[in-house]
């Protein structure tokens, strides 16, 4: 038998929706955690109903974020649903949620109520603004978290309005911090013999944490960081240039060791001696001009030619790949960065592979995204020991 997955034996109740909470559960499910997805009867999770859809109306987004989970239906808003949920909590390790702050308390399912039935329970709570503070009750989604974090203000070109990043980064990054917080809380509980705890995560703070030097530079130097497009204030040449075959290519050669290689690759060894470009500080000061020179050279060569020339001289370079490029790319394929999952609704479908990569206990996709309520019998009958009579009563009352 192969080695056990790292998180086998950990049970997580995913009562969240969209991304910030459920994505954390998916990450941990890929590495062995048993994740029970709790969904509203008859409706299911929001992700089931957002496109793109295949020809049968099946959400391809859900196929990725629902993998490795078990689905049960349960209405937490009903008294009977609260009772059943607490029975599940008593047999679980973690609950993840991302409702508006105060929602669980309104249902009498706050941390104190959960801890009363399971001392070691870990509750992670993701929201845009947090469980406390004057903005905690504001409505919000990913875009609002990006705006409030300061990231949106920095994204784009100085003479144009800010541009959102290409993905819902606040939700997904919060999901990563969420998974990290679960692992730390589990370690604290299981290694140090402590109880469980509640974790307060926010979309805005997840992004605020990665804003590099923005805060200390303002605090100590009064620098108000602005949008710079592809430029960096302290480095050049750096940009995404258009090639002769209308592709985009990024070259990063700002340092004093890399810049001479770039100059040689372009047949412009004279640039190294040019006083405007002789040091990193000078190149940054004259960034527009050195970027213009590199851009003109790129415009006369294809992307493949540029990659070959740069790589021969050890200059960091990469084309901006679209998803068709990625699927065909030999490196992605050699590393098996995506895998084909046999989805019962969509058929064979490519997913990003479980990540990170473990040498001894790699993650795996053991089951595709479940149908709504697919595991009701397994969880209610086999895990909780409900009789068929009780299950039918709950179903008749609209609880499950």
Buried (B, 14 or more C-beta within 10 A) or exposed (E): EEEEBBBEEBBBBBBBBBBBBBBBBBBBBBBBBBBBBBBBBEEBBBBBEEEEBBEEEBBBBBBBBBBBBBBBBBBBEBEBBBEBBBBBBEBBBBBBBBBBBEBBEEBEBBBEBBBEBBEBBBBBBBBBBBBEEEBBEBEBBBBBBBBBBBBBBBBBEEEEEBEBEEEBBBBBBBBBBBBBBBBEBBEBBEEEEEEBBBBBBBBBBBBBEEBEEBEEBEEEEEEEBEBEBEBBEEBBBBBBBBBEEEBBBBBBBBEEEBBBBBBBBBEBEEBBEBEEBBEBEBBBBBBEBBBEBBBEBBEEBBBEBBBEBBEEBEBBBBBEBEEEEBEEBEEBEEEEBBEEBEBEBBEEBBBEBBEEEEEEBBBBBEBBBBEBBBBBEEBBBEBBEBEEEBBEBBBEEEBB
